[in-house]
Amino acid sequence: MASAAPPPPDAEPPECPVCLSPFDATSAVPRVLPCGHSLCGPCIASLPPASASAASLRCPLCLQCVPYSRALGPSSLPKNLALLSGLPSPPNPPSSRTAAAAAAAAPCPLYLPLHADHSRILSRFRHAVLPESASPLPSTPPGPTAAALAIGSLTSDLGPPWFCARGDPVSLLPVEAPTDGAPTQESSFYRPSHAARVVAAIDTLSSAARDEVFDLVAASARLARRVCRVYGVWMGPEAAPLWMVSERHSRGISGLLEERSGGEEMVAQIRALGMELCEAFMGLNSEGLVLGCLGLSCFCLDRFGHCLLDLNQALALCRGVRAGVCSSKSRVFMAPEVVALLHDKLQIKDHGFNGLVGSSSDAWLLGCVLVAIVTGDEQLAAGWNTDGSYDDWKNEVLMRLDASLVGTNLEPLSAITASCLNYDPESRPGIADIWKCISGSLVNSSIGALAPNDDLVSQKSFVCLLLGELSSMCSEFGAVNSDDSIQPYQDSDDKNSTLDDASNGGFINKEEVGMAGMDEPQCGGLYKSSTLLGHRDCVTGLAIGGGFLFSSSYDKTINVWSLQDFSHIQSLKGHEHKITAIAVVDNDSQSLCISGDSGSGIFVWCVDASHNNEPLNKWYENNDWLYRGIHCLAVSGTGYLYTGSKDKSIKAWSLEDYSLRCTMTGHKSTVSCLSVACGILYSGSWDGSIRSWWISDHSPLSVMEDGIPGSIAPVLSISTEDNLVVSSYENGCLKIWKDDVLVKSLKLQNGAIYATKLNGKWLYAGGWDKVVNIQELLEESEVEIRDVASITCDSIITSILYWDERLIVGLSNRDIKVCIIFILLPIYPALAVNTYKLQEYKSVQNFYSLWTTTEGRICADVEN
C-alpha cells in the first residue's frame, strides 16, 4: 500500500493538546495512551499517578485511568505513526524531478480524531457502521425520497460481523435529511473520517430514531433467515444523507401468486409460506417490534425459496402511509386501531398509542397476507376500509377462503384466518396459534409442546415502526403531503396557524387524563395536558418573558412559543454546541433571551416583532479547555447576568456592555444551578453545598450544607421564594432551607431530581423517575410537606416552569408538556377521610369544586 504524501514544508505541524507544543520526531514524539489519546513524551512523563499505585496515570483529555509503567517511561507507549507521517519534512532543496512529482501529487489530508461524545456513540454503533469501501450506491445515486428506496450492490467483500460478498444486492433507505445550504469547506490537511461523518450524522438524529436504527440492526441479525438482514448505516463521500443498508432479494411472493397452480401444490406452497410468515412475525414481536402496516411487496424470496420480510421496504411503505400517498386502495394492510391512530395524528405526536398497538395488530396483518396468498386477490385483503360495510367485506373474505381451502388439509386455516380479521383486537388469535394450525396439517398434533409460544410476547411493550421516528421522516425527504398526513416541524412565519394544525411547529396534543394517569394513592383527580413538539433532542431549559415561552435543547436551537395559544413563533439558531441553560430579561423597551452552551458560548437574543434570528451579542468564557461549558444562568434586577460553569466559579457580566465585572469563588466543584431572590444569589454545586451571595457587592453571605456523614450528593437544582430555598440532589433527596437553616430533608424519588419549582405553597419536582411530584408546604411551628399528587410522564423530566396556573414540563424525549392541574385538597375534618375538594386552577376568581365520597360518587356540585 502506498504511503500518504507528506504535507508541504510550510504546513503547521500538529500540536500536543496539553502543552500545545508542536510534535516532532525527537523531543516531542506523539505517544498513544491506552485510552486512544496522543500526548507528547514530556507531558506523559510529568503526569502524576492516578492512584496510590504508581503504575497508572489519568488521561487529561478523557479523565480515564490507564496503565502506565513509570520505570520504562514514555518509550513504553507506542508512537502515533499517523501523526509522525504528517509532520512536515525539513526544507531540503529538491531536484527538478522530485519537485515535479511533489507538485503533481496533492497532499492527502489526515483524519480528524473523534469527539468524546461521538466516541461513545461509535462504541455503541460500531457494528452498525459499514466501511466506506462498501460503496453500495452507484456513482450517481438518485435523490432521496421517503417512499422509494435506492437500489445498489456492495463493491467489496465485507468480513465480520456482516459476512457479505462483493456484488450482493442491497437496498438503501435515507434516515437523515440532506443539509441545507452550501457544503462546508474541508481543510486541506485534516478531514473527518468516514466513521466520524457517519457518527456525526447519527448524533443529529433524535434518541428515539437512533434506538430504532440500533434495534433494527440487532433484531435482524438475531432473526436471520426470517427477515432481510439490516447491515447498518453508510454515508457516501459527498456527505448527507445517511443511508440504512439492508439485504435485498429481487424475487417477491407476488410472482408466486401468478404462477401458482391448484391442488396439492397450492396447499404445500401456502403451508410453507404461512409457517415462515408466522415465524417472521413472532420473531419481530419477541424483539418488541410491531409493523403497523404491510404489503405483499414487503416480502421476498431468497435463492433457496424461503420467505423473508424486507424491513427497509416495510419502512418505505410506512413513510408512504404517514405522508398520505399510500392507502388501502394502494394495497396496504392496516389494522382498524392503527388507522384510527393515524387519523388522530395528535395522539401519535404524544406517543399515546401504548397499549393500543401490539402483537394483535400484527395478527391482523398476518391474516390479510394469508387472505391474499390463499385467494390470490391482494385488493380483497386490503379492502376492509374502502366503500362498503365491514361485515360484508368479512363475509366475502370468509366465503373466498372456504372456496379455496375446503376439502384440503388446510381447511381449519379458513376459520382462524377470518378470526384474525376481528374488529376487536382482544378477540384475535395469537400468531403462535396460527402457526400451530398450519403445522397441524403437516405434523402430529401430539408434538405441540415443541411449537412456539407467544405468552411472553403478549406481555411485552412494543415499538410500532409505522408510528415511530424513522417513518415520520417522510416529509424531510420531500414526500408528498396530503390532508391526512403528519406534518413535520418546520421553521415558519405563518401566523394563520391554529392550535389543531400540526404543521405550526409540532403543536399540539390535547389530552384529559383520569386517575389512571396519576399515582392512585396520592391523587384522585384530573389534569389536562398539551404537548409542544419542535425540538429534535432533549429539552434543557424553559423560560418566560415578553409574552413568549422560550425552550432550549441539545439540538442547539431555541424555540419561541406564543403564550396566547402556544403556537410556534420562530427558532433561534447560532450555537455550535449543545445549549445547556437559558434565561430571559424583561426590559422596558425589549425582552432579551440569554443562552449558554457546552462550549462556554453565551448568546444574547432580542425577541420582538421583527423575528430576527441573529444574536444581538455573543461571547465566550475564557476557560481552560478542561473546564469548558456553561452549566447554569441567572439574571438579577440590577442588570447583571450570572453564569455558573465547570471551573467552580460564578461570573457576573454587565448587561450594559457585556463585560466581566466580578468572579465569585468558593465552590469545590462544578456550579450546577443558580437562583436569585430578595437581593440574594444562591448557587448550588456538585460539591453538595449551596452558597449565598449579596447581589449588591457580590460578597459571600453564607454556606448551606448538610453536615451528616454520607449525606453529601451533587446539587442539581434550586428554587427560591422569600426566605425559603428548595434544593434537589442526585440521590433523589429534597431539602428545604429556611433562613439558611435546614428544616426538612426527605427522600422523594429513587433517581436524580433534575428540576424543582417552588410557587407559593406548592412545590413541583421531577427527574430520573419520570414523575412530577406535587406537594404542599405547610408552615406552622415546623415546615411540613404533604403529598398531593404525582403526574407520570413518558420520559425523564429535565425542567419545570410554572406560569398562569399552568405547569410546563420539559422532557428528555424532546417534548414539552403544558398541564392544567386539578389539585385535590381536604375540605373539612367532619367529612370522611377520603373526601376531597377538587380545585381547578383555570381562574383565580372562578373555580369549581366537587365533593367525592370514599366510593368515588359525586355528592355535590358547588360553584363559588
Secondary structure, 3 states (H helix, E strand, C coil): CCCCCCCCCCCCCCECCCCCCECCCCCCCEEECCCCCEEEHHHHHHCCECCCCCCEEECCCCCCEEECCCCCHHHHCCECHHHHHCCCCCCCCCCHHHHHHHHHCCCCCEECCCCHHHHHHHHHHHHHECCHHHCCCCCCCCCCCCCCCEEEECCCCECCCCCECCCCEEEEEECCCCCCCCCCCCCCCEECCHHHHHHHHHHHCCHHHHHHHHHHHHHHHHCECCECCEEEEEEECCEEEEEEEEECCCCECHHHHHHCCCCHHHHHHHHHHHHHHHHHHHHHHHCCEECCEECHHHEEECCCCCEEECHHHHHHHHHHHHHCCCCHHHCCEECHHHHHHHHCHHHHHCCCCCCCCCHHHHHHHHHHHHHHHHHCCHHHHCCCCCCCCHHHHHHHHHHHHHHHHCCCCCCHHHHHHHHHCCCCHHHCCCHHHHHHHHHHCCCCHHHHHHCCCCCCHHHCCCEECCCCCCHHHCHHHCCCCCCCCCCCCCCCCCCCCCCCCCCCCCCCCEEEECHHHECCCCCCCCEEEEEEECCCCCEEEEEEECCEEEEEECCCEEEEEECCCCCEEEEEECCCCCEEEEEEEECCCCEEEEEEECCCEEEEEEECCCCCCCCCEEEECCCCHHHCCEEEEEECCCCEEEEEECCCEEEEEECCCCCEEEEEECCCCCEEEEEEECCEEEEEECCCCEEEEECCCCCEEEEECCCCCCCCCCEEEEEEECCEEEEEECCCEEEEEECCEEEEEEECCCCCEEEEEEECCEEEEEECCCEEEEEEEEECCCEEEEEEEEEECCCCEEEEEEECCEEEEEECCCEEEEEEEEEEEECCCCCCCCCEEEEECCCCCCCEEEEECCCCCEEEEEEC
